[in-house]
Amino acid sequence: MLTFTDRAAEALILFHHAAARWDPNAKLRLEPDGSELKPLLAEGPADGDVAVVVRDITVFVPAGVDGTVDAGDHNILSVVAT
C-alpha cells in the first residue's frame, strides 16, 4: 500500500495545478527512480499502473510500489518502505 505524507500530497497538488494551467486534462504518473518517485505528465496509466487518490487528484503508480511517500527539499518525492 502506498501512503503520502501531507508534504508529499501538497507537492503533488502543486505540480498538478501547474500542469493543469497548460492542459486541463493533465494526469500525473509517478515513475520510480531508486528511492525517488519522479512525477511525470501522462495521458493515462501505463500498463500495470494502479490509480491512487491523493486528496482531490488521481495519480498513476506502477503496481508493487509500496511505502510512505514524503517530499524533501525542492519537493523531491521519496518512498520509504513500511
C-alpha positions in Angstrom: 0.0 0.0 0.0 1.2 3.5 -0.8 0.6 6.4 1.6 1.5 10.0 1.2 2.6 12.5 3.9 0.9 15.9 3.9 4.0 17.4 2.5 4.1 14.9 -0.4 0.4 15.4 -1.1 0.9 19.2 -1.2 3.9 18.8 -3.6 1.8 16.6 -6.0 -1.2 19.0 -5.9 1.1 22.0 -6.7 2.6 20.0 -9.6 -0.8 19.0 -10.9 -2.3 22.5 -10.7 0.7 23.9 -12.5 0.4 21.3 -15.3 -3.4 21.9 -15.5 -2.8 25.5 -16.4 -1.4 24.2 -19.7 -3.5 21.1 -20.1 -6.7 20.9 -18.1 -6.8 17.2 -18.7 -3.3 16.6 -17.3 -2.7 13.4 -15.4 0.2 12.5 -13.2 2.3 9.4 -13.1 4.9 8.6 -10.5 7.9 6.9 -12.0 10.3 5.1 -9.6 13.9 6.1 -9.8 15.8 4.4 -7.0 14.2 5.6 -3.7 12.7 8.6 -5.5 9.4 8.9 -7.4 9.5 11.3 -10.4 6.2 13.0 -11.2 5.6 12.9 -14.9 2.8 14.1 -17.1 0.8 11.3 -18.7 -2.2 10.9 -20.9 -3.3 8.0 -18.6 -1.9 5.0 -16.8 0.8 2.8 -18.3 0.4 -1.0 -18.4 0.4 -2.3 -14.9 -0.2 1.0 -13.2 -2.6 1.4 -10.3 -4.6 4.6 -9.6 -4.0 6.2 -6.2 -6.2 9.1 -5.0 -4.2 11.8 -3.2 -6.7 14.3 -1.8 -8.5 15.5 -4.9 -6.3 14.2 -7.6 -5.6 10.7 -9.0 -2.0 9.7 -9.7 -0.8 6.6 -11.5 1.9 4.4 -9.9 3.4 1.1 -11.1 1.9 -1.8 -9.3 4.2 -3.1 -6.5 5.4 0.3 -5.3 4.7 0.3 -1.6 5.7 2.5 1.3 5.3 6.1 2.5 6.0 8.9 0.1 7.4 12.1 1.5 8.6 15.3 -0.1 12.0 16.8 0.8 13.9 19.8 -0.5 12.6 21.2 -3.8 9.6 18.8 -3.4 11.7 15.8 -4.4 9.5 12.8 -3.6 11.0 9.7 -1.9 9.4 6.5 -0.9 10.4 4.6 2.3 9.3 1.0 2.7 6.9 0.4 5.6 
